[in-house]
Amino acid sequence: MKRQDRSPVVTLMLLVVLASVAWLGGGAVRVGLLALGNTPGFASGVGAMSATALFVLLVVGYFVYESLPERDRPGRLD
């Protein structure tokens, strides 16, 4: 499915999924830091920064992948 064939609702749902994945990743970082004995404030701050960075990287990666011509995308079998 090409990007121009998608409705804005599908793109919005994709952003929600990417945000939830980033939130889970940030939570995992927070739990890991708490398990290592860091303070809750520090662990929450680093977890939030990790979630934000992961979300930005996922969104940038998605739009870079979508900007590639279809024949140059990885995983294509010809």
PyMOL Python script that loads the backbone (N, CA, C, O; Angstrom):
from pymol import cmd

cmd.read_pdbstr("""\
ATOM      1  N   MET A   1       0.844  -1.173   0.000  1.00  0.00           N
ATOM      2  CA  MET A   1       0.000   0.000   0.000  1.00  0.00           C
ATOM      3  C   MET A   1       0.893   1.241   0.000  1.00  0.00           C
ATOM      4  O   MET A   1       1.792   1.387   0.828  1.00  0.00           O
ATOM      5  N   LYS A   2       0.623   2.098  -0.925  1.00  0.00           N
ATOM      6  CA  LYS A   2       1.425   3.313  -1.027  1.00  0.00           C
ATOM      7  C   LYS A   2       0.948   4.354  -0.037  1.00  0.00           C
ATOM      8  O   LYS A   2      -0.207   4.355   0.390  1.00  0.00           O
ATOM      9  N   ARG A   3       1.859   5.235   0.316  1.00  0.00           N
ATOM     10  CA  ARG A   3       1.558   6.245   1.329  1.00  0.00           C
ATOM     11  C   ARG A   3       0.403   7.152   0.913  1.00  0.00           C
ATOM     12  O   ARG A   3      -0.422   7.534   1.743  1.00  0.00           O
ATOM     13  N   GLN A   4       0.345   7.491  -0.362  1.00  0.00           N
ATOM     14  CA  GLN A   4      -0.729   8.379  -0.807  1.00  0.00           C
ATOM     15  C   GLN A   4      -2.082   7.680  -0.833  1.00  0.00           C
ATOM     16  O   GLN A   4      -3.113   8.345  -0.936  1.00  0.00           O
ATOM     17  N   ASP A   5      -2.098   6.345  -0.742  1.00  0.00           N
ATOM     18  CA  ASP A   5      -3.352   5.606  -0.707  1.00  0.00           C
ATOM     19  C   ASP A   5      -3.926   5.484   0.702  1.00  0.00           C
ATOM     20  O   ASP A   5      -5.075   5.072   0.860  1.00  0.00           O
ATOM     21  N   ARG A   6      -3.163   5.828   1.712  1.00  0.00           N
ATOM     22  CA  ARG A   6      -3.616   5.708   3.094  1.00  0.00           C
ATOM     23  C   ARG A   6      -4.419   6.920   3.515  1.00  0.00           C
ATOM     24  O   ARG A   6      -4.158   8.045   3.088  1.00  0.00           O
ATOM     25  N   SER A   7      -5.392   6.668   4.353  1.00  0.00           N
ATOM     26  CA  SER A   7      -6.171   7.781   4.890  1.00  0.00           C
ATOM     27  C   SER A   7      -5.406   8.394   6.062  1.00  0.00           C
ATOM     28  O   SER A   7      -4.522   7.753   6.630  1.00  0.00           O
ATOM     29  N   PRO A   8      -5.740   9.620   6.421  1.00  0.00           N
ATOM     30  CA  PRO A   8      -5.078  10.241   7.574  1.00  0.00           C
ATOM     31  C   PRO A   8      -5.321   9.475   8.873  1.00  0.00           C
ATOM     32  O   PRO A   8      -4.508   9.547   9.795  1.00  0.00           O
ATOM     33  N   VAL A   9      -6.426   8.748   8.951  1.00  0.00           N
ATOM     34  CA  VAL A   9      -6.720   7.972  10.157  1.00  0.00           C
ATOM     35  C   VAL A   9      -5.696   6.855  10.331  1.00  0.00           C
ATOM     36  O   VAL A   9      -5.287   6.560  11.454  1.00  0.00           O
ATOM     37  N   VAL A  10      -5.283   6.235   9.236  1.00  0.00           N
ATOM     38  CA  VAL A  10      -4.285   5.169   9.308  1.00  0.00           C
ATOM     39  C   VAL A  10      -2.951   5.736   9.773  1.00  0.00           C
ATOM     40  O   VAL A  10      -2.272   5.118  10.592  1.00  0.00           O
ATOM     41  N   THR A  11      -2.571   6.890   9.269  1.00  0.00           N
ATOM     42  CA  THR A  11      -1.328   7.531   9.706  1.00  0.00           C
ATOM     43  C   THR A  11      -1.407   7.905  11.186  1.00  0.00           C
ATOM     44  O   THR A  11      -0.428   7.746  11.915  1.00  0.00           O
ATOM     45  N   LEU A  12      -2.550   8.395  11.631  1.00  0.00           N
ATOM     46  CA  LEU A  12      -2.732   8.720  13.043  1.00  0.00           C
ATOM     47  C   LEU A  12      -2.634   7.462  13.908  1.00  0.00           C
ATOM     48  O   LEU A  12      -2.023   7.491  14.976  1.00  0.00           O
ATOM     49  N   MET A  13      -3.229   6.367  13.457  1.00  0.00           N
ATOM     50  CA  MET A  13      -3.141   5.113  14.205  1.00  0.00           C
ATOM     51  C   MET A  13      -1.705   4.615  14.268  1.00  0.00           C
ATOM     52  O   MET A  13      -1.284   4.073  15.290  1.00  0.00           O
ATOM     53  N   LEU A  14      -0.951   4.791  13.196  1.00  0.00           N
ATOM     54  CA  LEU A  14       0.453   4.406  13.191  1.00  0.00           C
ATOM     55  C   LEU A  14       1.236   5.217  14.211  1.00  0.00           C
ATOM     56  O   LEU A  14       2.079   4.669  14.922  1.00  0.00           O
ATOM     57  N   LEU A  15       0.969   6.511  14.291  1.00  0.00           N
ATOM     58  CA  LEU A  15       1.645   7.352  15.282  1.00  0.00           C
ATOM     59  C   LEU A  15       1.285   6.926  16.703  1.00  0.00           C
ATOM     60  O   LEU A  15       2.133   6.969  17.595  1.00  0.00           O
ATOM     61  N   VAL A  16       0.039   6.517  16.921  1.00  0.00           N
ATOM     62  CA  VAL A  16      -0.364   6.032  18.243  1.00  0.00           C
ATOM     63  C   VAL A  16       0.381   4.749  18.594  1.00  0.00           C
ATOM     64  O   VAL A  16       0.825   4.579  19.729  1.00  0.00           O
ATOM     65  N   VAL A  17       0.517   3.850  17.630  1.00  0.00           N
ATOM     66  CA  VAL A  17       1.251   2.603  17.871  1.00  0.00           C
ATOM     67  C   VAL A  17       2.723   2.892  18.154  1.00  0.00           C
ATOM     68  O   VAL A  17       3.301   2.312  19.072  1.00  0.00           O
ATOM     69  N   LEU A  18       3.329   3.778  17.379  1.00  0.00           N
ATOM     70  CA  LEU A  18       4.735   4.124  17.615  1.00  0.00           C
ATOM     71  C   LEU A  18       4.911   4.782  18.985  1.00  0.00           C
ATOM     72  O   LEU A  18       5.903   4.529  19.669  1.00  0.00           O
ATOM     73  N   ALA A  19       3.964   5.616  19.387  1.00  0.00           N
ATOM     74  CA  ALA A  19       4.047   6.253  20.707  1.00  0.00           C
ATOM     75  C   ALA A  19       3.917   5.220  21.817  1.00  0.00           C
ATOM     76  O   ALA A  19       4.601   5.319  22.835  1.00  0.00           O
ATOM     77  N   SER A  20       3.050   4.234  21.633  1.00  0.00           N
ATOM     78  CA  SER A  20       2.904   3.210  22.669  1.00  0.00           C
ATOM     79  C   SER A  20       4.140   2.329  22.766  1.00  0.00           C
ATOM     80  O   SER A  20       4.525   1.922  23.862  1.00  0.00           O
ATOM     81  N   VAL A  21       4.759   2.034  21.646  1.00  0.00           N
ATOM     82  CA  VAL A  21       6.008   1.261  21.673  1.00  0.00           C
ATOM     83  C   VAL A  21       7.098   2.057  22.388  1.00  0.00           C
ATOM     84  O   VAL A  21       7.851   1.507  23.191  1.00  0.00           O
ATOM     85  N   ALA A  22       7.178   3.345  22.095  1.00  0.00           N
ATOM     86  CA  ALA A  22       8.173   4.194  22.765  1.00  0.00           C
ATOM     87  C   ALA A  22       7.890   4.290  24.257  1.00  0.00           C
ATOM     88  O   ALA A  22       8.821   4.282  25.063  1.00  0.00           O
ATOM     89  N   TRP A  23       6.615   4.382  24.640  1.00  0.00           N
ATOM     90  CA  TRP A  23       6.243   4.441  26.052  1.00  0.00           C
ATOM     91  C   TRP A  23       6.653   3.155  26.775  1.00  0.00           C
ATOM     92  O   TRP A  23       7.162   3.196  27.895  1.00  0.00           O
ATOM     93  N   LEU A  24       6.425   2.019  26.123  1.00  0.00           N
ATOM     94  CA  LEU A  24       6.845   0.747  26.729  1.00  0.00           C
ATOM     95  C   LEU A  24       8.372   0.665  26.855  1.00  0.00           C
ATOM     96  O   LEU A  24       8.892   0.166  27.854  1.00  0.00           O
ATOM     97  N   GLY A  25       9.081   1.156  25.839  1.00  0.00           N
ATOM     98  CA  GLY A  25      10.543   1.161  25.904  1.00  0.00           C
ATOM     99  C   GLY A  25      11.055   2.055  27.022  1.00  0.00           C
ATOM    100  O   GLY A  25      11.978   1.682  27.746  1.00  0.00           O
ATOM    101  N   GLY A  26      10.463   3.227  27.163  1.00  0.00           N
ATOM    102  CA  GLY A  26      10.853   4.129  28.251  1.00  0.00           C
ATOM    103  C   GLY A  26      10.537   3.538  29.612  1.00  0.00           C
ATOM    104  O   GLY A  26      11.294   3.720  30.565  1.00  0.00           O
ATOM    105  N   GLY A  27       9.416   2.827  29.705  1.00  0.00           N
ATOM    106  CA  GLY A  27       9.073   2.153  30.954  1.00  0.00           C
ATOM    107  C   GLY A  27      10.052   1.049  31.295  1.00  0.00           C
ATOM    108  O   GLY A  27      10.390   0.840  32.460  1.00  0.00           O
ATOM    109  N   ALA A  28      10.507   0.341  30.269  1.00  0.00           N
ATOM    110  CA  ALA A  28      11.495  -0.716  30.499  1.00  0.00           C
ATOM    111  C   ALA A  28      12.812  -0.128  30.994  1.00  0.00           C
ATOM    112  O   ALA A  28      13.462  -0.706  31.866  1.00  0.00           O
ATOM    113  N   VAL A  29      13.208   1.013  30.444  1.00  0.00           N
ATOM    114  CA  VAL A  29      14.430   1.683  30.909  1.00  0.00           C
ATOM    115  C   VAL A  29      14.253   2.109  32.361  1.00  0.00           C
ATOM    116  O   VAL A  29      15.159   1.939  33.177  1.00  0.00           O
ATOM    117  N   ARG A  30      13.087   2.662  32.683  1.00  0.00           N
ATOM    118  CA  ARG A  30      12.811   3.099  34.056  1.00  0.00           C
ATOM    119  C   ARG A  30      12.883   1.931  35.028  1.00  0.00           C
ATOM    120  O   ARG A  30      13.517   2.033  36.078  1.00  0.00           O
ATOM    121  N   VAL A  31      12.240   0.825  34.686  1.00  0.00           N
ATOM    122  CA  VAL A  31      12.248  -0.355  35.560  1.00  0.00           C
ATOM    123  C   VAL A  31      13.669  -0.897  35.708  1.00  0.00           C
ATOM    124  O   VAL A  31      14.078  -1.294  36.799  1.00  0.00           O
ATOM    125  N   GLY A  32      14.406  -0.909  34.623  1.00  0.00           N
ATOM    126  CA  GLY A  32      15.792  -1.377  34.693  1.00  0.00           C
ATOM    127  C   GLY A  32      16.646  -0.519  35.602  1.00  0.00           C
ATOM    128  O   GLY A  32      17.455  -1.033  36.375  1.00  0.00           O
ATOM    129  N   LEU A  33      16.467   0.795  35.508  1.00  0.00           N
ATOM    130  CA  LEU A  33      17.240   1.691  36.375  1.00  0.00           C
ATOM    131  C   LEU A  33      16.829   1.550  37.835  1.00  0.00           C
ATOM    132  O   LEU A  33      17.675   1.612  38.727  1.00  0.00           O
ATOM    133  N   LEU A  34      15.541   1.361  38.081  1.00  0.00           N
ATOM    134  CA  LEU A  34      15.099   1.140  39.454  1.00  0.00           C
ATOM    135  C   LEU A  34      15.652  -0.171  40.005  1.00  0.00           C
ATOM    136  O   LEU A  34      16.017  -0.252  41.178  1.00  0.00           O
ATOM    137  N   ALA A  35      15.711  -1.187  39.162  1.00  0.00           N
ATOM    138  CA  ALA A  35      16.253  -2.477  39.588  1.00  0.00           C
ATOM    139  C   ALA A  35      17.749  -2.381  39.900  1.00  0.00           C
ATOM    140  O   ALA A  35      18.269  -3.131  40.726  1.00  0.00           O
ATOM    141  N   LEU A  36      18.419  -1.466  39.238  1.00  0.00           N
ATOM    142  CA  LEU A  36      19.845  -1.267  39.492  1.00  0.00           C
ATOM    143  C   LEU A  36      20.102  -0.401  40.717  1.00  0.00           C
ATOM    144  O   LEU A  36      21.256  -0.193  41.093  1.00  0.00           O
ATOM    145  N   GLY A  37      19.046   0.106  41.344  1.00  0.00           N
ATOM    146  CA  GLY A  37      19.204   0.840  42.587  1.00  0.00           C
ATOM    147  C   GLY A  37      19.246   2.348  42.455  1.00  0.00           C
ATOM    148  O   GLY A  37      19.650   3.026  43.400  1.00  0.00           O
ATOM    149  N   ASN A  38      18.844   2.896  41.324  1.00  0.00           N
ATOM    150  CA  ASN A  38      18.816   4.355  41.162  1.00  0.00           C
ATOM    151  C   ASN A  38      17.578   4.933  41.838  1.00  0.00           C
ATOM    152  O   ASN A  38      16.633   4.208  42.152  1.00  0.00           O
ATOM    153  N   THR A  39      17.594   6.230  42.055  1.00  0.00           N
ATOM    154  CA  THR A  39      16.458   6.883  42.696  1.00  0.00           C
ATOM    155  C   THR A  39      15.277   6.936  41.728  1.00  0.00           C
ATOM    156  O   THR A  39      15.472   6.966  40.513  1.00  0.00           O
ATOM    157  N   PRO A  40      14.047   6.947  42.262  1.00  0.00           N
ATOM    158  CA  PRO A  40      12.871   6.991  41.382  1.00  0.00           C
ATOM    159  C   PRO A  40      12.811   8.229  40.488  1.00  0.00           C
ATOM    160  O   PRO A  40      12.370   8.146  39.342  1.00  0.00           O
ATOM    161  N   GLY A  41      13.250   9.365  41.002  1.00  0.00           N
ATOM    162  CA  GLY A  41      13.238  10.583  40.189  1.00  0.00           C
ATOM    163  C   GLY A  41      14.181  10.489  38.994  1.00  0.00           C
ATOM    164  O   GLY A  41      13.830  10.870  37.877  1.00  0.00           O
ATOM    165  N   PHE A  42      15.365   9.984  39.245  1.00  0.00           N
ATOM    166  CA  PHE A  42      16.336   9.822  38.168  1.00  0.00           C
ATOM    167  C   PHE A  42      15.832   8.805  37.152  1.00  0.00           C
ATOM    168  O   PHE A  42      15.904   9.040  35.945  1.00  0.00           O
ATOM    169  N   ALA A  43      15.324   7.677  37.637  1.00  0.00           N
ATOM    170  CA  ALA A  43      14.849   6.624  36.735  1.00  0.00           C
ATOM    171  C   ALA A  43      13.683   7.120  35.888  1.00  0.00           C
ATOM    172  O   ALA A  43      13.607   6.805  34.700  1.00  0.00           O
ATOM    173  N   SER A  44      12.775   7.887  36.479  1.00  0.00           N
ATOM    174  CA  SER A  44      11.639   8.422  35.724  1.00  0.00           C
ATOM    175  C   SER A  44      12.093   9.426  34.672  1.00  0.00           C
ATOM    176  O   SER A  44      11.592   9.422  33.547  1.00  0.00           O
ATOM    177  N   GLY A  45      13.028  10.274  35.032  1.00  0.00           N
ATOM    178  CA  GLY A  45      13.537  11.258  34.079  1.00  0.00           C
ATOM    179  C   GLY A  45      14.239  10.624  32.900  1.00  0.00           C
ATOM    180  O   GLY A  45      14.001  11.000  31.753  1.00  0.00           O
ATOM    181  N   VAL A  46      15.098   9.670  33.175  1.00  0.00           N
ATOM    182  CA  VAL A  46      15.819   9.001  32.089  1.00  0.00           C
ATOM    183  C   VAL A  46      14.856   8.155  31.256  1.00  0.00           C
ATOM    184  O   VAL A  46      15.000   8.066  30.037  1.00  0.00           O
ATOM    185  N   GLY A  47      13.874   7.532  31.915  1.00  0.00           N
ATOM    186  CA  GLY A  47      12.882   6.753  31.176  1.00  0.00           C
ATOM    187  C   GLY A  47      12.066   7.625  30.237  1.00  0.00           C
ATOM    188  O   GLY A  47      11.775   7.227  29.109  1.00  0.00           O
ATOM    189  N   ALA A  48      11.694   8.816  30.702  1.00  0.00           N
ATOM    190  CA  ALA A  48      10.935   9.743  29.850  1.00  0.00           C
ATOM    191  C   ALA A  48      11.774  10.232  28.675  1.00  0.00           C
ATOM    192  O   ALA A  48      11.278  10.326  27.552  1.00  0.00           O
ATOM    193  N   MET A  49      13.040  10.542  28.930  1.00  0.00           N
ATOM    194  CA  MET A  49      13.918  10.961  27.833  1.00  0.00           C
ATOM    195  C   MET A  49      14.123   9.828  26.840  1.00  0.00           C
ATOM    196  O   MET A  49      14.174  10.059  25.632  1.00  0.00           O
ATOM    197  N   SER A  50      14.239   8.607  27.344  1.00  0.00           N
ATOM    198  CA  SER A  50      14.406   7.454  26.463  1.00  0.00           C
ATOM    199  C   SER A  50      13.169   7.240  25.607  1.00  0.00           C
ATOM    200  O   SER A  50      13.279   6.955  24.415  1.00  0.00           O
ATOM    201  N   ALA A  51      11.997   7.375  26.206  1.00  0.00           N
ATOM    202  CA  ALA A  51      10.755   7.211  25.449  1.00  0.00           C
ATOM    203  C   ALA A  51      10.630   8.274  24.361  1.00  0.00           C
ATOM    204  O   ALA A  51      10.226   7.979  23.237  1.00  0.00           O
ATOM    205  N   THR A  52      10.978   9.506  24.704  1.00  0.00           N
ATOM    206  CA  THR A  52      10.912  10.588  23.721  1.00  0.00           C
ATOM    207  C   THR A  52      11.894  10.354  22.577  1.00  0.00           C
ATOM    208  O   THR A  52      11.541  10.510  21.408  1.00  0.00           O
ATOM    209  N   ALA A  53      13.113   9.985  22.914  1.00  0.00           N
ATOM    210  CA  ALA A  53      14.120   9.730  21.876  1.00  0.00           C
ATOM    211  C   ALA A  53      13.720   8.551  21.004  1.00  0.00           C
ATOM    212  O   ALA A  53      13.899   8.597  19.787  1.00  0.00           O
ATOM    213  N   LEU A  54      13.184   7.504  21.601  1.00  0.00           N
ATOM    214  CA  LEU A  54      12.758   6.342  20.828  1.00  0.00           C
ATOM    215  C   LEU A  54      11.611   6.695  19.902  1.00  0.00           C
ATOM    216  O   LEU A  54      11.590   6.245  18.756  1.00  0.00           O
ATOM    217  N   PHE A  55      10.656   7.489  20.367  1.00  0.00           N
ATOM    218  CA  PHE A  55       9.546   7.901  19.518  1.00  0.00           C
ATOM    219  C   PHE A  55      10.044   8.713  18.326  1.00  0.00           C
ATOM    220  O   PHE A  55       9.614   8.483  17.195  1.00  0.00           O
ATOM    221  N   VAL A  56      10.935   9.648  18.569  1.00  0.00           N
ATOM    222  CA  VAL A  56      11.468  10.461  17.472  1.00  0.00           C
ATOM    223  C   VAL A  56      12.212   9.579  16.467  1.00  0.00           C
ATOM    224  O   VAL A  56      12.052   9.749  15.258  1.00  0.00           O
ATOM    225  N   LEU A  57      13.014   8.648  16.954  1.00  0.00           N
ATOM    226  CA  LEU A  57      13.745   7.763  16.044  1.00  0.00           C
ATOM    227  C   LEU A  57      12.800   6.869  15.243  1.00  0.00           C
ATOM    228  O   LEU A  57      13.029   6.646  14.054  1.00  0.00           O
ATOM    229  N   LEU A  58      11.759   6.361  15.864  1.00  0.00           N
ATOM    230  CA  LEU A  58      10.790   5.530  15.149  1.00  0.00           C
ATOM    231  C   LEU A  58      10.055   6.324  14.075  1.00  0.00           C
ATOM    232  O   LEU A  58       9.860   5.831  12.964  1.00  0.00           O
ATOM    233  N   VAL A  59       9.647   7.548  14.397  1.00  0.00           N
ATOM    234  CA  VAL A  59       8.931   8.371  13.422  1.00  0.00           C
ATOM    235  C   VAL A  59       9.854   8.753  12.260  1.00  0.00           C
ATOM    236  O   VAL A  59       9.454   8.678  11.099  1.00  0.00           O
ATOM    237  N   VAL A  60      11.075   9.158  12.571  1.00  0.00           N
ATOM    238  CA  VAL A  60      12.031   9.504  11.504  1.00  0.00           C
ATOM    239  C   VAL A  60      12.317   8.283  10.637  1.00  0.00           C
ATOM    240  O   VAL A  60      12.351   8.390   9.411  1.00  0.00           O
ATOM    241  N   GLY A  61      12.520   7.133  11.255  1.00  0.00           N
ATOM    242  CA  GLY A  61      12.763   5.912  10.488  1.00  0.00           C
ATOM    243  C   GLY A  61      11.597   5.550   9.600  1.00  0.00           C
ATOM    244  O   GLY A  61      11.796   5.123   8.463  1.00  0.00           O
ATOM    245  N   TYR A  62      10.389   5.712  10.092  1.00  0.00           N
ATOM    246  CA  TYR A  62       9.209   5.410   9.279  1.00  0.00           C
ATOM    247  C   TYR A  62       9.133   6.319   8.062  1.00  0.00           C
ATOM    248  O   TYR A  62       8.917   5.846   6.946  1.00  0.00           O
ATOM    249  N   PHE A  63       9.310   7.628   8.268  1.00  0.00           N
ATOM    250  CA  PHE A  63       9.194   8.540   7.144  1.00  0.00           C
ATOM    251  C   PHE A  63      10.369   8.421   6.176  1.00  0.00           C
ATOM    252  O   PHE A  63      10.199   8.653   4.979  1.00  0.00           O
ATOM    253  N   VAL A  64      11.547   8.066   6.663  1.00  0.00           N
ATOM    254  CA  VAL A  64      12.669   7.816   5.750  1.00  0.00           C
ATOM    255  C   VAL A  64      12.386   6.570   4.922  1.00  0.00           C
ATOM    256  O   VAL A  64      12.640   6.560   3.718  1.00  0.00           O
ATOM    257  N   TYR A  65      11.865   5.522   5.549  1.00  0.00           N
ATOM    258  CA  TYR A  65      11.518   4.295   4.823  1.00  0.00           C
ATOM    259  C   TYR A  65      10.437   4.573   3.774  1.00  0.00           C
ATOM    260  O   TYR A  65      10.497   4.058   2.657  1.00  0.00           O
ATOM    261  N   GLU A  66       9.455   5.386   4.144  1.00  0.00           N
ATOM    262  CA  GLU A  66       8.381   5.701   3.209  1.00  0.00           C
ATOM    263  C   GLU A  66       8.863   6.571   2.054  1.00  0.00           C
ATOM    264  O   GLU A  66       8.252   6.558   0.985  1.00  0.00           O
ATOM    265  N   SER A  67       9.940   7.324   2.242  1.00  0.00           N
ATOM    266  CA  SER A  67      10.417   8.196   1.177  1.00  0.00           C
ATOM    267  C   SER A  67      11.253   7.445   0.146  1.00  0.00           C
ATOM    268  O   SER A  67      11.500   7.961  -0.944  1.00  0.00           O
ATOM    269  N   LEU A  68      11.695   6.222   0.482  1.00  0.00           N
ATOM    270  CA  LEU A  68      12.461   5.433  -0.478  1.00  0.00           C
ATOM    271  C   LEU A  68      11.574   4.976  -1.620  1.00  0.00           C
ATOM    272  O   LEU A  68      10.400   4.673  -1.405  1.00  0.00           O
ATOM    273  N   PRO A  69      12.110   4.921  -2.832  1.00  0.00           N
ATOM    274  CA  PRO A  69      11.323   4.313  -3.906  1.00  0.00           C
ATOM    275  C   PRO A  69      11.046   2.842  -3.558  1.00  0.00           C
ATOM    276  O   PRO A  69      11.854   2.193  -2.894  1.00  0.00           O
ATOM    277  N   GLU A  70       9.920   2.335  -4.005  1.00  0.00           N
ATOM    278  CA  GLU A  70       9.512   0.994  -3.607  1.00  0.00           C
ATOM    279  C   GLU A  70      10.520  -0.074  -4.029  1.00  0.00           C
ATOM    280  O   GLU A  70      10.675  -1.078  -3.334  1.00  0.00           O
ATOM    281  N   ARG A  71      11.200   0.121  -5.143  1.00  0.00           N
ATOM    282  CA  ARG A  71      12.160  -0.889  -5.604  1.00  0.00           C
ATOM    283  C   ARG A  71      13.434  -0.916  -4.748  1.00  0.00           C
ATOM    284  O   ARG A  71      14.157  -1.913  -4.754  1.00  0.00           O
ATOM    285  N   ASP A  72      13.717   0.170  -4.012  1.00  0.00           N
ATOM    286  CA  ASP A  72      14.933   0.243  -3.203  1.00  0.00           C
ATOM    287  C   ASP A  72      14.715  -0.127  -1.749  1.00  0.00           C
ATOM    288  O   ASP A  72      15.659  -0.074  -0.960  1.00  0.00           O
ATOM    289  N   ARG A  73      13.503  -0.498  -1.370  1.00  0.00           N
ATOM    290  CA  ARG A  73      13.217  -0.803   0.023  1.00  0.00           C
ATOM    291  C   ARG A  73      13.809  -2.156   0.397  1.00  0.00           C
ATOM    292  O   ARG A  73      13.771  -3.094  -0.399  1.00  0.00           O
ATOM    293  N   PRO A  74      14.350  -2.258   1.597  1.00  0.00           N
ATOM    294  CA  PRO A  74      14.894  -3.541   2.039  1.00  0.00           C
ATOM    295  C   PRO A  74      13.772  -4.565   2.222  1.00  0.00           C
ATOM    296  O   PRO A  74      12.638  -4.221   2.554  1.00  0.00           O
ATOM    297  N   GLY A  75      14.121  -5.829   1.995  1.00  0.00           N
ATOM    298  CA  GLY A  75      13.163  -6.899   2.185  1.00  0.00           C
ATOM    299  C   GLY A  75      12.343  -7.218   0.951  1.00  0.00           C
ATOM    300  O   GLY A  75      11.469  -8.083   1.004  1.00  0.00           O
ATOM    301  N   ARG A  76      12.597  -6.553  -0.136  1.00  0.00           N
ATOM    302  CA  ARG A  76      11.850  -6.797  -1.367  1.00  0.00           C
ATOM    303  C   ARG A  76      12.452  -7.981  -2.102  1.00  0.00           C
ATOM    304  O   ARG A  76      13.663  -8.045  -2.316  1.00  0.00           O
ATOM    305  N   LEU A  77      11.602  -8.910  -2.484  1.00  0.00           N
ATOM    306  CA  LEU A  77      12.046 -10.093  -3.216  1.00  0.00           C
ATOM    307  C   LEU A  77      11.682  -9.938  -4.680  1.00  0.00           C
ATOM    308  O   LEU A  77      10.504  -9.847  -5.023  1.00  0.00           O
ATOM    309  N   ASP A  78      12.696  -9.908  -5.553  1.00  0.00           N
ATOM    310  CA  ASP A  78      12.446  -9.822  -6.997  1.00  0.00           C
ATOM    311  C   ASP A  78      12.977 -11.044  -7.684  1.00  0.00           C
ATOM    312  O   ASP A  78      12.865 -11.165  -8.904  1.00  0.00           O
TER     313      ASP A  78
END
""", "prot")
cmd.dss("prot")
cmd.show_as("cartoon", "prot")
cmd.util.cbc("prot")
cmd.orient("prot")
